[in-house]
Amino acid sequence: MSAADNPARPGPDVRLCALEEIADPGGKGFRFRVEGRIFAGFVVRKGELLAGYVDSCPHAGWPLATLDDRYLTRDAGHILCTGHGALFTLDGQGATNPCLGLRLTPWAIEVRGDEVFTA
């Protein structure tokens, strides 16, 4: 079952948080549960960039962050998979092995005023 087919994946217009709750630069993870299924997503923020992704390494399938909301490298230049150290550009492209050439799965989000919603 793909992330899109997951019944726990929230539909559009679900409020995630206030924009100020996501560090700049930084990230924030979100978990949703329905009928024993879990959907995990995260949002990264750096300056004007705000992007949402399914929280799953495209190589291994596990969540990217092992510590809450620590999705970015220390210099905030990349998204980090803490499971094996792979790096992704902030637009979700795999930058190092074993994820080189792979992409994170986008999760549509939008900012309305000073709040973040699913799109």
C-alpha atoms as an extended CHARMM CRD file, in Angstrom:
* protein
*
       119  EXT
         1         1  MET       CA              0.0000000000        0.0000000000        0.0000000000  PROA      1               0.0000000000
         2         2  SER       CA              1.4170000000        3.3950000000       -0.9470000000  PROA      2               0.0000000000
         3         3  ALA       CA              1.3800000000        6.4330000000        1.3300000000  PROA      3               0.0000000000
         4         4  ALA       CA             -1.4000000000        7.8720000000       -0.8500000000  PROA      4               0.0000000000
         5         5  ASP       CA             -3.5880000000        4.8160000000       -0.1700000000  PROA      5               0.0000000000
         6         6  ASN       CA             -3.0390000000        4.9410000000        3.5950000000  PROA      6               0.0000000000
         7         7  PRO       CA             -6.3940000000        5.6080000000        5.3410000000  PROA      7               0.0000000000
         8         8  ALA       CA             -4.5130000000        7.4840000000        8.0780000000  PROA      8               0.0000000000
         9         9  ARG       CA             -3.1580000000       10.0550000000        5.6040000000  PROA      9               0.0000000000
        10        10  PRO       CA             -5.0540000000       13.2710000000        6.3460000000  PROA      10              0.0000000000
        11        11  GLY       CA             -7.0730000000       14.8740000000        3.5880000000  PROA      11              0.0000000000
        12        12  PRO       CA             -6.8540000000       18.5280000000        2.6290000000  PROA      12              0.0000000000
        13        13  ASP       CA             -7.5750000000       21.3800000000        5.0260000000  PROA      13              0.0000000000
        14        14  VAL       CA             -6.3040000000       19.7060000000        8.1990000000  PROA      14              0.0000000000
        15        15  ARG       CA             -4.5570000000       22.2370000000       10.4420000000  PROA      15              0.0000000000
        16        16  LEU       CA             -1.0770000000       20.9890000000       11.3330000000  PROA      16              0.0000000000
        17        17  CYS       CA              0.3110000000       23.7920000000       13.4900000000  PROA      17              0.0000000000
        18        18  ALA       CA              1.1020000000       27.4670000000       13.7100000000  PROA      18              0.0000000000
        19        19  LEU       CA              3.9830000000       28.4520000000       11.4310000000  PROA      19              0.0000000000
        20        20  GLU       CA              5.9270000000       29.7040000000       14.4430000000  PROA      20              0.0000000000
        21        21  GLU       CA              5.9340000000       26.1410000000       15.8550000000  PROA      21              0.0000000000
        22        22  ILE       CA              8.3530000000       25.0920000000       13.0960000000  PROA      22              0.0000000000
        23        23  ALA       CA             11.8720000000       26.3640000000       13.8140000000  PROA      23              0.0000000000
        24        24  ASP       CA             13.5580000000       28.4130000000       11.0820000000  PROA      24              0.0000000000
        25        25  PRO       CA             15.6120000000       26.5850000000       10.0700000000  PROA      25              0.0000000000
        26        26  GLY       CA             14.1280000000       23.3390000000       11.2940000000  PROA      26              0.0000000000
        27        27  GLY       CA             11.4500000000       20.7200000000       10.9020000000  PROA      27              0.0000000000
        28        28  LYS       CA              8.4100000000       19.2530000000       12.6010000000  PROA      28              0.0000000000
        29        29  GLY       CA              6.9320000000       15.7720000000       12.3780000000  PROA      29              0.0000000000
        30        30  PHE       CA              3.2560000000       14.8130000000       12.3930000000  PROA      30              0.0000000000
        31        31  ARG       CA              1.6020000000       11.4360000000       13.0530000000  PROA      31              0.0000000000
        32        32  PHE       CA             -1.9670000000       10.4130000000       12.2860000000  PROA      32              0.0000000000
        33        33  ARG       CA             -3.6720000000        7.1290000000       13.2290000000  PROA      33              0.0000000000
        34        34  VAL       CA             -6.7990000000        5.5550000000       11.7610000000  PROA      34              0.0000000000
        35        35  GLU       CA             -7.9520000000        1.9360000000       12.0970000000  PROA      35              0.0000000000
        36        36  GLY       CA             -4.5580000000        0.6840000000       13.2340000000  PROA      36              0.0000000000
        37        37  ARG       CA             -2.7360000000        2.4540000000       10.3970000000  PROA      37              0.0000000000
        38        38  ILE       CA             -0.2310000000        5.2790000000       10.8940000000  PROA      38              0.0000000000
        39        39  PHE       CA              0.6890000000        8.0740000000        8.5260000000  PROA      39              0.0000000000
        40        40  ALA       CA              3.8750000000        9.9960000000        9.2900000000  PROA      40              0.0000000000
        41        41  GLY       CA              4.7860000000       13.2420000000        7.5950000000  PROA      41              0.0000000000
        42        42  PHE       CA              7.0890000000       16.1450000000        8.2880000000  PROA      42              0.0000000000
        43        43  VAL       CA              7.5510000000       19.7540000000        7.2820000000  PROA      43              0.0000000000
        44        44  VAL       CA             10.9180000000       21.4760000000        6.8520000000  PROA      44              0.0000000000
        45        45  ARG       CA             11.4330000000       25.2150000000        6.9740000000  PROA      45              0.0000000000
        46        46  LYS       CA             14.3700000000       27.3840000000        5.9900000000  PROA      46              0.0000000000
        47        47  GLY       CA             13.7200000000       31.0380000000        5.2680000000  PROA      47              0.0000000000
        48        48  GLU       CA             10.9450000000       31.2630000000        2.6900000000  PROA      48              0.0000000000
        49        49  LEU       CA             11.1140000000       27.5120000000        1.9530000000  PROA      49              0.0000000000
        50        50  LEU       CA              8.4210000000       25.3580000000        3.5340000000  PROA      50              0.0000000000
        51        51  ALA       CA              8.0880000000       21.7930000000        2.2280000000  PROA      51              0.0000000000
        52        52  GLY       CA              6.2000000000       18.6980000000        3.3580000000  PROA      52              0.0000000000
        53        53  TYR       CA              7.2850000000       15.0710000000        2.8880000000  PROA      53              0.0000000000
        54        54  VAL       CA              6.1160000000       11.6150000000        3.8670000000  PROA      54              0.0000000000
        55        55  ASP       CA              8.3950000000       10.5720000000        6.7300000000  PROA      55              0.0000000000
        56        56  SER       CA              9.8540000000        7.5000000000        5.0600000000  PROA      56              0.0000000000
        57        57  CYS       CA             13.3270000000        6.8780000000        3.6690000000  PROA      57              0.0000000000
        58        58  PRO       CA             12.9010000000        5.9220000000       -0.0160000000  PROA      58              0.0000000000
        59        59  HSD       CA             15.7240000000        3.3820000000        0.3360000000  PROA      59              0.0000000000
        60        60  ALA       CA             14.8410000000        1.6470000000        3.6090000000  PROA      60              0.0000000000
        61        61  GLY       CA             11.2570000000        2.6530000000        4.4190000000  PROA      61              0.0000000000
        62        62  TRP       CA             11.9220000000        3.7360000000        7.9870000000  PROA      62              0.0000000000
        63        63  PRO       CA             11.2640000000        7.2310000000        9.4290000000  PROA      63              0.0000000000
        64        64  LEU       CA             14.0170000000        9.7640000000        8.7470000000  PROA      64              0.0000000000
        65        65  ALA       CA             14.3050000000       11.3020000000       12.2200000000  PROA      65              0.0000000000
        66        66  THR       CA             15.0990000000        9.1840000000       15.2530000000  PROA      66              0.0000000000
        67        67  LEU       CA             14.8210000000       12.2060000000       17.5390000000  PROA      67              0.0000000000
        68        68  ASP       CA             11.6900000000       14.3430000000       17.4950000000  PROA      68              0.0000000000
        69        69  ASP       CA             11.7280000000       17.0220000000       14.8220000000  PROA      69              0.0000000000
        70        70  ARG       CA             15.4440000000       16.7190000000       13.9700000000  PROA      70              0.0000000000
        71        71  TYR       CA             15.1070000000       16.4280000000       10.2330000000  PROA      71              0.0000000000
        72        72  LEU       CA             17.8640000000       18.8100000000        9.1560000000  PROA      72              0.0000000000
        73        73  THR       CA             21.6320000000       18.5470000000        9.3670000000  PROA      73              0.0000000000
        74        74  ARG       CA             23.3660000000       20.8320000000       11.8800000000  PROA      74              0.0000000000
        75        75  ASP       CA             24.0780000000       23.4090000000        9.1700000000  PROA      75              0.0000000000
        76        76  ALA       CA             20.4280000000       23.1370000000        7.9580000000  PROA      76              0.0000000000
        77        77  GLY       CA             21.6760000000       22.4840000000        4.4340000000  PROA      77              0.0000000000
        78        78  HSD       CA             20.1560000000       19.0180000000        4.0160000000  PROA      78              0.0000000000
        79        79  ILE       CA             17.4670000000       16.6700000000        5.2790000000  PROA      79              0.0000000000
        80        80  LEU       CA             19.1170000000       13.7600000000        7.1090000000  PROA      80              0.0000000000
        81        81  CYS       CA             18.0820000000       10.1050000000        7.3180000000  PROA      81              0.0000000000
        82        82  THR       CA             19.4440000000        9.2370000000       10.7390000000  PROA      82              0.0000000000
        83        83  GLY       CA             19.0770000000        5.5170000000       10.0210000000  PROA      83              0.0000000000
        84        84  HSD       CA             22.0140000000        5.3900000000        7.6140000000  PROA      84              0.0000000000
        85        85  GLY       CA             23.1970000000        8.9690000000        7.2040000000  PROA      85              0.0000000000
        86        86  ALA       CA             21.8700000000        9.6540000000        3.7030000000  PROA      86              0.0000000000
        87        87  LEU       CA             21.3650000000       13.3020000000        2.8340000000  PROA      87              0.0000000000
        88        88  PHE       CA             18.5780000000       14.8910000000        0.7960000000  PROA      88              0.0000000000
        89        89  THR       CA             18.3990000000       18.3900000000       -0.6100000000  PROA      89              0.0000000000
        90        90  LEU       CA             15.6650000000       20.5460000000        0.9010000000  PROA      90              0.0000000000
        91        91  ASP       CA             13.5990000000       19.9170000000       -2.2420000000  PROA      91              0.0000000000
        92        92  GLY       CA             13.6590000000       16.1660000000       -1.4620000000  PROA      92              0.0000000000
        93        93  GLN       CA             16.2960000000       14.9020000000       -3.9050000000  PROA      93              0.0000000000
        94        94  GLY       CA             18.7060000000       12.2210000000       -2.6270000000  PROA      94              0.0000000000
        95        95  ALA       CA             22.1930000000       13.7460000000       -2.4650000000  PROA      95              0.0000000000
        96        96  THR       CA             24.2940000000       10.8740000000       -1.0790000000  PROA      96              0.0000000000
        97        97  ASN       CA             24.3090000000        7.0720000000       -1.1770000000  PROA      97              0.0000000000
        98        98  PRO       CA             22.3690000000        4.9060000000       -0.6590000000  PROA      98              0.0000000000
        99        99  CYS       CA             19.6430000000        7.4020000000       -1.6150000000  PROA      99              0.0000000000
       100       100  LEU       CA             21.4700000000        9.1610000000       -4.4430000000  PROA      100             0.0000000000
       101       101  GLY       CA             18.9820000000        9.6230000000       -7.2760000000  PROA      101             0.0000000000
       102       102  LEU       CA             15.9560000000        8.7560000000       -5.1040000000  PROA      102             0.0000000000
       103       103  ARG       CA             13.3890000000       11.3070000000       -3.9140000000  PROA      103             0.0000000000
       104       104  LEU       CA             11.4050000000       11.8270000000       -0.7570000000  PROA      104             0.0000000000
       105       105  THR       CA              7.6720000000       11.5360000000       -1.3320000000  PROA      105             0.0000000000
       106       106  PRO       CA              6.0870000000       15.0170000000       -1.2810000000  PROA      106             0.0000000000
       107       107  TRP       CA              3.2770000000       15.7690000000        1.1540000000  PROA      107             0.0000000000
       108       108  ALA       CA              1.2280000000       18.7660000000        0.0360000000  PROA      108             0.0000000000
       109       109  ILE       CA              1.0050000000       21.5300000000        2.6130000000  PROA      109             0.0000000000
       110       110  GLU       CA              0.1440000000       25.2130000000        2.5220000000  PROA      110             0.0000000000
       111       111  VAL       CA              0.4150000000       28.2590000000        4.7370000000  PROA      111             0.0000000000
       112       112  ARG       CA             -2.7030000000       30.2940000000        5.4290000000  PROA      112             0.0000000000
       113       113  GLY       CA             -1.9640000000       33.4100000000        7.3920000000  PROA      113             0.0000000000
       114       114  ASP       CA              0.3150000000       32.1360000000       10.1190000000  PROA      114             0.0000000000
       115       115  GLU       CA             -0.8890000000       28.5070000000       10.1690000000  PROA      115             0.0000000000
       116       116  VAL       CA              0.1220000000       25.3800000000        8.2460000000  PROA      116             0.0000000000
       117       117  PHE       CA             -2.5010000000       23.0680000000        6.7160000000  PROA      117             0.0000000000
       118       118  THR       CA             -2.5510000000       19.9810000000        4.5360000000  PROA      118             0.0000000000
       119       119  ALA       CA             -3.3300000000       20.8470000000        0.9080000000  PROA      119             0.0000000000
